Amino acid sequence: MSDEDSLRREVFLLAYHLHWSPDAVLDLPASERRAYLRLLQDQLESERQAMTTGTG
């Protein structure tokens, strides 16, 4: 995946799930954007596991 594709994916995921504008996502420093992305991925994985095990 190219750097451009990775950035596009990061922007899409954060904008879509957090209801932020793409410009707001792009205004974040890269390290902060990636930290939010890790938090989102952790949250989604937690929700997925809860649905699978029925503990949510």
HTML snippet that shows the backbone in 3Dmol.js (N, CA, C, O; Angstrom):
<script src="https://3Dmol.org/build/3Dmol-min.js"></script>
<div id="view" style="width:600px;height:400px;position:relative"></div>
<script>
const pdb = `
ATOM      1  N   MET A   1       0.858  -1.173   0.000  1.00  0.00           N
ATOM      2  CA  MET A   1       0.000   0.000   0.000  1.00  0.00           C
ATOM      3  C   MET A   1       0.905   1.237   0.000  1.00  0.00           C
ATOM      4  O   MET A   1       1.856   1.321   0.777  1.00  0.00           O
ATOM      5  N   SER A   2       0.601   2.176  -0.864  1.00  0.00           N
ATOM      6  CA  SER A   2       1.406   3.391  -0.955  1.00  0.00           C
ATOM      7  C   SER A   2       1.127   4.316   0.229  1.00  0.00           C
ATOM      8  O   SER A   2       0.123   4.164   0.925  1.00  0.00           O
ATOM      9  N   ASP A   3       2.023   5.272   0.445  1.00  0.00           N
ATOM     10  CA  ASP A   3       1.818   6.255   1.514  1.00  0.00           C
ATOM     11  C   ASP A   3       0.524   7.021   1.298  1.00  0.00           C
ATOM     12  O   ASP A   3      -0.199   7.317   2.249  1.00  0.00           O
ATOM     13  N   GLU A   4       0.240   7.338   0.051  1.00  0.00           N
ATOM     14  CA  GLU A   4      -0.992   8.067  -0.271  1.00  0.00           C
ATOM     15  C   GLU A   4      -2.221   7.231   0.068  1.00  0.00           C
ATOM     16  O   GLU A   4      -3.194   7.753   0.612  1.00  0.00           O
ATOM     17  N   ASP A   5      -2.184   5.953  -0.244  1.00  0.00           N
ATOM     18  CA  ASP A   5      -3.299   5.060   0.083  1.00  0.00           C
ATOM     19  C   ASP A   5      -3.459   4.912   1.592  1.00  0.00           C
ATOM     20  O   ASP A   5      -4.580   4.876   2.099  1.00  0.00           O
ATOM     21  N   SER A   6      -2.345   4.826   2.307  1.00  0.00           N
ATOM     22  CA  SER A   6      -2.396   4.716   3.768  1.00  0.00           C
ATOM     23  C   SER A   6      -3.016   5.963   4.385  1.00  0.00           C
ATOM     24  O   SER A   6      -3.858   5.870   5.279  1.00  0.00           O
ATOM     25  N   LEU A   7      -2.599   7.125   3.906  1.00  0.00           N
ATOM     26  CA  LEU A   7      -3.157   8.375   4.410  1.00  0.00           C
ATOM     27  C   LEU A   7      -4.652   8.456   4.111  1.00  0.00           C
ATOM     28  O   LEU A   7      -5.443   8.856   4.964  1.00  0.00           O
ATOM     29  N   ARG A   8      -5.022   8.079   2.914  1.00  0.00           N
ATOM     30  CA  ARG A   8      -6.440   8.103   2.528  1.00  0.00           C
ATOM     31  C   ARG A   8      -7.252   7.179   3.442  1.00  0.00           C
ATOM     32  O   ARG A   8      -8.361   7.524   3.849  1.00  0.00           O
ATOM     33  N   ARG A   9      -6.705   6.018   3.759  1.00  0.00           N
ATOM     34  CA  ARG A   9      -7.386   5.065   4.649  1.00  0.00           C
ATOM     35  C   ARG A   9      -7.519   5.637   6.064  1.00  0.00           C
ATOM     36  O   ARG A   9      -8.577   5.531   6.684  1.00  0.00           O
ATOM     37  N   GLU A  10      -6.445   6.241   6.567  1.00  0.00           N
ATOM     38  CA  GLU A  10      -6.499   6.855   7.894  1.00  0.00           C
ATOM     39  C   GLU A  10      -7.574   7.934   7.951  1.00  0.00           C
ATOM     40  O   GLU A  10      -8.381   7.974   8.880  1.00  0.00           O
ATOM     41  N   VAL A  11      -7.574   8.803   6.951  1.00  0.00           N
ATOM     42  CA  VAL A  11      -8.556   9.893   6.913  1.00  0.00           C
ATOM     43  C   VAL A  11      -9.960   9.324   6.842  1.00  0.00           C
ATOM     44  O   VAL A  11     -10.847   9.778   7.565  1.00  0.00           O
ATOM     45  N   PHE A  12     -10.176   8.343   5.985  1.00  0.00           N
ATOM     46  CA  PHE A  12     -11.507   7.753   5.854  1.00  0.00           C
ATOM     47  C   PHE A  12     -11.982   7.154   7.176  1.00  0.00           C
ATOM     48  O   PHE A  12     -13.095   7.432   7.621  1.00  0.00           O
ATOM     49  N   LEU A  13     -11.144   6.335   7.801  1.00  0.00           N
ATOM     50  CA  LEU A  13     -11.556   5.661   9.029  1.00  0.00           C
ATOM     51  C   LEU A  13     -11.905   6.654  10.131  1.00  0.00           C
ATOM     52  O   LEU A  13     -12.942   6.518  10.780  1.00  0.00           O
ATOM     53  N   LEU A  14     -11.055   7.648  10.347  1.00  0.00           N
ATOM     54  CA  LEU A  14     -11.321   8.616  11.409  1.00  0.00           C
ATOM     55  C   LEU A  14     -12.517   9.499  11.074  1.00  0.00           C
ATOM     56  O   LEU A  14     -13.362   9.755  11.932  1.00  0.00           O
ATOM     57  N   ALA A  15     -12.589   9.960   9.845  1.00  0.00           N
ATOM     58  CA  ALA A  15     -13.716  10.822   9.461  1.00  0.00           C
ATOM     59  C   ALA A  15     -15.031  10.056   9.544  1.00  0.00           C
ATOM     60  O   ALA A  15     -16.028  10.579  10.041  1.00  0.00           O
ATOM     61  N   TYR A  16     -15.033   8.826   9.060  1.00  0.00           N
ATOM     62  CA  TYR A  16     -16.254   8.019   9.036  1.00  0.00           C
ATOM     63  C   TYR A  16     -16.727   7.651  10.444  1.00  0.00           C
ATOM     64  O   TYR A  16     -17.891   7.857  10.786  1.00  0.00           O
ATOM     65  N   HIS A  17     -15.834   7.117  11.242  1.00  0.00           N
ATOM     66  CA  HIS A  17     -16.229   6.614  12.557  1.00  0.00           C
ATOM     67  C   HIS A  17     -16.405   7.706  13.601  1.00  0.00           C
ATOM     68  O   HIS A  17     -17.251   7.588  14.487  1.00  0.00           O
ATOM     69  N   LEU A  18     -15.618   8.758  13.505  1.00  0.00           N
ATOM     70  CA  LEU A  18     -15.672   9.801  14.522  1.00  0.00           C
ATOM     71  C   LEU A  18     -16.462  11.027  14.056  1.00  0.00           C
ATOM     72  O   LEU A  18     -16.622  11.994  14.801  1.00  0.00           O
ATOM     73  N   HIS A  19     -16.947  10.974  12.826  1.00  0.00           N
ATOM     74  CA  HIS A  19     -17.751  12.065  12.263  1.00  0.00           C
ATOM     75  C   HIS A  19     -16.971  13.375  12.231  1.00  0.00           C
ATOM     76  O   HIS A  19     -17.514  14.447  12.502  1.00  0.00           O
ATOM     77  N   TRP A  20     -15.699  13.267  11.898  1.00  0.00           N
ATOM     78  CA  TRP A  20     -14.847  14.435  11.715  1.00  0.00           C
ATOM     79  C   TRP A  20     -14.751  14.710  10.222  1.00  0.00           C
ATOM     80  O   TRP A  20     -14.893  13.801   9.405  1.00  0.00           O
ATOM     81  N   SER A  21     -14.513  15.950   9.876  1.00  0.00           N
ATOM     82  CA  SER A  21     -14.309  16.274   8.466  1.00  0.00           C
ATOM     83  C   SER A  21     -12.916  15.786   8.048  1.00  0.00           C
ATOM     84  O   SER A  21     -12.005  15.707   8.872  1.00  0.00           O
ATOM     85  N   PRO A  22     -12.764  15.464   6.773  1.00  0.00           N
ATOM     86  CA  PRO A  22     -11.428  15.067   6.306  1.00  0.00           C
ATOM     87  C   PRO A  22     -10.387  16.158   6.597  1.00  0.00           C
ATOM     88  O   PRO A  22      -9.245  15.846   6.934  1.00  0.00           O
ATOM     89  N   ASP A  23     -10.766  17.411   6.470  1.00  0.00           N
ATOM     90  CA  ASP A  23      -9.827  18.499   6.755  1.00  0.00           C
ATOM     91  C   ASP A  23      -9.400  18.495   8.216  1.00  0.00           C
ATOM     92  O   ASP A  23      -8.232  18.736   8.520  1.00  0.00           O
ATOM     93  N   ALA A  24     -10.336  18.222   9.124  1.00  0.00           N
ATOM     94  CA  ALA A  24      -9.995  18.168  10.552  1.00  0.00           C
ATOM     95  C   ALA A  24      -9.002  17.039  10.824  1.00  0.00           C
ATOM     96  O   ALA A  24      -8.083  17.195  11.628  1.00  0.00           O
ATOM     97  N   VAL A  25      -9.186  15.919  10.161  1.00  0.00           N
ATOM     98  CA  VAL A  25      -8.270  14.787  10.327  1.00  0.00           C
ATOM     99  C   VAL A  25      -6.887  15.158   9.789  1.00  0.00           C
ATOM    100  O   VAL A  25      -5.870  14.888  10.428  1.00  0.00           O
ATOM    101  N   LEU A  26      -6.862  15.773   8.617  1.00  0.00           N
ATOM    102  CA  LEU A  26      -5.585  16.138   8.009  1.00  0.00           C
ATOM    103  C   LEU A  26      -4.860  17.235   8.776  1.00  0.00           C
ATOM    104  O   LEU A  26      -3.639  17.355   8.674  1.00  0.00           O
ATOM    105  N   ASP A  27      -5.589  18.033   9.539  1.00  0.00           N
ATOM    106  CA  ASP A  27      -4.975  19.094  10.339  1.00  0.00           C
ATOM    107  C   ASP A  27      -4.226  18.546  11.555  1.00  0.00           C
ATOM    108  O   ASP A  27      -3.399  19.246  12.139  1.00  0.00           O
ATOM    109  N   LEU A  28      -4.508  17.305  11.936  1.00  0.00           N
ATOM    110  CA  LEU A  28      -3.824  16.701  13.086  1.00  0.00           C
ATOM    111  C   LEU A  28      -2.382  16.370  12.716  1.00  0.00           C
ATOM    112  O   LEU A  28      -2.108  15.984  11.579  1.00  0.00           O
ATOM    113  N   PRO A  29      -1.464  16.515  13.658  1.00  0.00           N
ATOM    114  CA  PRO A  29      -0.109  15.996  13.405  1.00  0.00           C
ATOM    115  C   PRO A  29      -0.194  14.490  13.148  1.00  0.00           C
ATOM    116  O   PRO A  29      -1.062  13.808  13.694  1.00  0.00           O
ATOM    117  N   ALA A  30       0.694  13.988  12.329  1.00  0.00           N
ATOM    118  CA  ALA A  30       0.651  12.571  11.943  1.00  0.00           C
ATOM    119  C   ALA A  30       0.681  11.656  13.160  1.00  0.00           C
ATOM    120  O   ALA A  30      -0.030  10.652  13.193  1.00  0.00           O
ATOM    121  N   SER A  31       1.490  11.984  14.156  1.00  0.00           N
ATOM    122  CA  SER A  31       1.576  11.118  15.339  1.00  0.00           C
ATOM    123  C   SER A  31       0.258  11.086  16.106  1.00  0.00           C
ATOM    124  O   SER A  31      -0.139  10.039  16.617  1.00  0.00           O
ATOM    125  N   GLU A  32      -0.415  12.221  16.187  1.00  0.00           N
ATOM    126  CA  GLU A  32      -1.701  12.269  16.881  1.00  0.00           C
ATOM    127  C   GLU A  32      -2.776  11.550  16.079  1.00  0.00           C
ATOM    128  O   GLU A  32      -3.611  10.844  16.644  1.00  0.00           O
ATOM    129  N   ARG A  33      -2.754  11.730  14.760  1.00  0.00           N
ATOM    130  CA  ARG A  33      -3.722  11.043  13.891  1.00  0.00           C
ATOM    131  C   ARG A  33      -3.575   9.532  14.041  1.00  0.00           C
ATOM    132  O   ARG A  33      -4.571   8.813  14.116  1.00  0.00           O
ATOM    133  N   ARG A  34      -2.342   9.055  14.085  1.00  0.00           N
ATOM    134  CA  ARG A  34      -2.106   7.612  14.222  1.00  0.00           C
ATOM    135  C   ARG A  34      -2.491   7.118  15.608  1.00  0.00           C
ATOM    136  O   ARG A  34      -2.941   5.981  15.752  1.00  0.00           O
ATOM    137  N   ALA A  35      -2.322   7.947  16.625  1.00  0.00           N
ATOM    138  CA  ALA A  35      -2.749   7.565  17.975  1.00  0.00           C
ATOM    139  C   ALA A  35      -4.266   7.405  18.016  1.00  0.00           C
ATOM    140  O   ALA A  35      -4.772   6.445  18.597  1.00  0.00           O
ATOM    141  N   TYR A  36      -4.993   8.334  17.405  1.00  0.00           N
ATOM    142  CA  TYR A  36      -6.450   8.201  17.330  1.00  0.00           C
ATOM    143  C   TYR A  36      -6.846   6.965  16.533  1.00  0.00           C
ATOM    144  O   TYR A  36      -7.806   6.278  16.880  1.00  0.00           O
ATOM    145  N   LEU A  37      -6.119   6.688  15.485  1.00  0.00           N
ATOM    146  CA  LEU A  37      -6.413   5.509  14.673  1.00  0.00           C
ATOM    147  C   LEU A  37      -6.219   4.228  15.487  1.00  0.00           C
ATOM    148  O   LEU A  37      -7.033   3.310  15.390  1.00  0.00           O
ATOM    149  N   ARG A  38      -5.149   4.154  16.291  1.00  0.00           N
ATOM    150  CA  ARG A  38      -4.930   2.975  17.148  1.00  0.00           C
ATOM    151  C   ARG A  38      -6.059   2.828  18.170  1.00  0.00           C
ATOM    152  O   ARG A  38      -6.541   1.723  18.415  1.00  0.00           O
ATOM    153  N   LEU A  39      -6.473   3.939  18.758  1.00  0.00           N
ATOM    154  CA  LEU A  39      -7.589   3.888  19.711  1.00  0.00           C
ATOM    155  C   LEU A  39      -8.861   3.393  19.035  1.00  0.00           C
ATOM    156  O   LEU A  39      -9.589   2.578  19.600  1.00  0.00           O
ATOM    157  N   LEU A  40      -9.127   3.876  17.844  1.00  0.00           N
ATOM    158  CA  LEU A  40     -10.309   3.439  17.103  1.00  0.00           C
ATOM    159  C   LEU A  40     -10.216   1.952  16.782  1.00  0.00           C
ATOM    160  O   LEU A  40     -11.190   1.219  16.954  1.00  0.00           O
ATOM    161  N   GLN A  41      -9.069   1.507  16.326  1.00  0.00           N
ATOM    162  CA  GLN A  41      -8.900   0.089  16.000  1.00  0.00           C
ATOM    163  C   GLN A  41      -9.067  -0.785  17.245  1.00  0.00           C
ATOM    164  O   GLN A  41      -9.676  -1.853  17.180  1.00  0.00           O
ATOM    165  N   ASP A  42      -8.533  -0.336  18.365  1.00  0.00           N
ATOM    166  CA  ASP A  42      -8.708  -1.079  19.621  1.00  0.00           C
ATOM    167  C   ASP A  42     -10.186  -1.161  20.005  1.00  0.00           C
ATOM    168  O   ASP A  42     -10.669  -2.216  20.415  1.00  0.00           O
ATOM    169  N   GLN A  43     -10.890  -0.057  19.871  1.00  0.00           N
ATOM    170  CA  GLN A  43     -12.311  -0.012  20.211  1.00  0.00           C
ATOM    171  C   GLN A  43     -13.115  -0.944  19.314  1.00  0.00           C
ATOM    172  O   GLN A  43     -13.966  -1.695  19.790  1.00  0.00           O
ATOM    173  N   LEU A  44     -12.841  -0.892  18.024  1.00  0.00           N
ATOM    174  CA  LEU A  44     -13.566  -1.753  17.085  1.00  0.00           C
ATOM    175  C   LEU A  44     -13.289  -3.227  17.361  1.00  0.00           C
ATOM    176  O   LEU A  44     -14.193  -4.059  17.278  1.00  0.00           O
ATOM    177  N   GLU A  45     -12.039  -3.547  17.688  1.00  0.00           N
ATOM    178  CA  GLU A  45     -11.699  -4.934  18.006  1.00  0.00           C
ATOM    179  C   GLU A  45     -12.395  -5.388  19.289  1.00  0.00           C
ATOM    180  O   GLU A  45     -12.874  -6.519  19.373  1.00  0.00           O
ATOM    181  N   SER A  46     -12.448  -4.517  20.271  1.00  0.00           N
ATOM    182  CA  SER A  46     -13.138  -4.833  21.523  1.00  0.00           C
ATOM    183  C   SER A  46     -14.623  -5.091  21.273  1.00  0.00           C
ATOM    184  O   SER A  46     -15.194  -6.037  21.815  1.00  0.00           O
ATOM    185  N   GLU A  47     -15.234  -4.259  20.461  1.00  0.00           N
ATOM    186  CA  GLU A  47     -16.647  -4.437  20.135  1.00  0.00           C
ATOM    187  C   GLU A  47     -16.867  -5.725  19.362  1.00  0.00           C
ATOM    188  O   GLU A  47     -17.847  -6.433  19.594  1.00  0.00           O
ATOM    189  N   ARG A  48     -15.957  -6.033  18.443  1.00  0.00           N
ATOM    190  CA  ARG A  48     -16.060  -7.257  17.651  1.00  0.00           C
ATOM    191  C   ARG A  48     -15.960  -8.493  18.557  1.00  0.00           C
ATOM    192  O   ARG A  48     -16.718  -9.450  18.402  1.00  0.00           O
ATOM    193  N   GLN A  49     -15.023  -8.457  19.495  1.00  0.00           N
ATOM    194  CA  GLN A  49     -14.861  -9.578  20.430  1.00  0.00           C
ATOM    195  C   GLN A  49     -16.098  -9.724  21.326  1.00  0.00           C
ATOM    196  O   GLN A  49     -16.544 -10.839  21.598  1.00  0.00           O
ATOM    197  N   ALA A  50     -16.640  -8.607  21.777  1.00  0.00           N
ATOM    198  CA  ALA A  50     -17.833  -8.662  22.629  1.00  0.00           C
ATOM    199  C   ALA A  50     -19.015  -9.271  21.880  1.00  0.00           C
ATOM    200  O   ALA A  50     -19.798 -10.028  22.453  1.00  0.00           O
ATOM    201  N   MET A  51     -19.136  -8.939  20.603  1.00  0.00           N
ATOM    202  CA  MET A  51     -20.225  -9.505  19.801  1.00  0.00           C
ATOM    203  C   MET A  51     -20.022 -10.998  19.593  1.00  0.00           C
ATOM    204  O   MET A  51     -20.985 -11.765  19.591  1.00  0.00           O
ATOM    205  N   THR A  52     -18.790 -11.404  19.421  1.00  0.00           N
ATOM    206  CA  THR A  52     -18.476 -12.807  19.180  1.00  0.00           C
ATOM    207  C   THR A  52     -18.699 -13.661  20.412  1.00  0.00           C
ATOM    208  O   THR A  52     -19.210 -14.777  20.325  1.00  0.00           O
ATOM    209  N   THR A  53     -18.308 -13.123  21.568  1.00  0.00           N
ATOM    210  CA  THR A  53     -18.423 -13.904  22.800  1.00  0.00           C
ATOM    211  C   THR A  53     -19.724 -13.638  23.531  1.00  0.00           C
ATOM    212  O   THR A  53     -20.055 -14.340  24.486  1.00  0.00           O
ATOM    213  N   GLY A  54     -20.470 -12.623  23.090  1.00  0.00           N
ATOM    214  CA  GLY A  54     -21.742 -12.313  23.741  1.00  0.00           C
ATOM    215  C   GLY A  54     -21.588 -11.616  25.072  1.00  0.00           C
ATOM    216  O   GLY A  54     -22.474 -11.698  25.923  1.00  0.00           O
ATOM    217  N   THR A  55     -20.455 -10.918  25.269  1.00  0.00           N
ATOM    218  CA  THR A  55     -20.241 -10.236  26.539  1.00  0.00           C
ATOM    219  C   THR A  55     -20.413  -8.730  26.414  1.00  0.00           C
ATOM    220  O   THR A  55     -19.932  -7.982  27.265  1.00  0.00           O
ATOM    221  N   GLY A  56     -21.084  -8.280  25.381  1.00  0.00           N
ATOM    222  CA  GLY A  56     -21.211  -6.843  25.193  1.00  0.00           C
ATOM    223  C   GLY A  56     -22.553  -6.422  25.525  1.00  0.00           C
ATOM    224  O   GLY A  56     -22.869  -5.236  25.432  1.00  0.00           O
TER     225      GLY A  56
END
`;
const viewer = $3Dmol.createViewer("view");
viewer.addModel(pdb, "pdb");
viewer.setStyle({}, {cartoon: {color: "spectrum"}});
viewer.zoomTo();
viewer.render();
</script>
